[in-house]
Amino acid sequence: MSPWFRYYWFNTSTLMSLIAAVILPILAAYESYQHDTASLQ
């Protein structure tokens, strides 16, 4: 495995974990928000 590939793979996995850490709580909050508005009506 060449160094640039390892570097690229490391960056991609780091980016994926950052994206997951940002998107997953937003999705969870959006889901609960939709349930709240549905139960209010």
MOSULUR-V289207 format. One record per run of one state. SS is the DSSP state (H for helix, E for strand, - for the rest). FROM is the first residue (numbers start at 0). LEN is the number of residues. Records with the same first field share a line. If there is no record, write none. Layout:
# MOSULUR-V289207
SS=FROM-LEN / FROM-LEN
This chain:
# MOSULUR-V289207
-=0-2 / 40-1
H=2-38
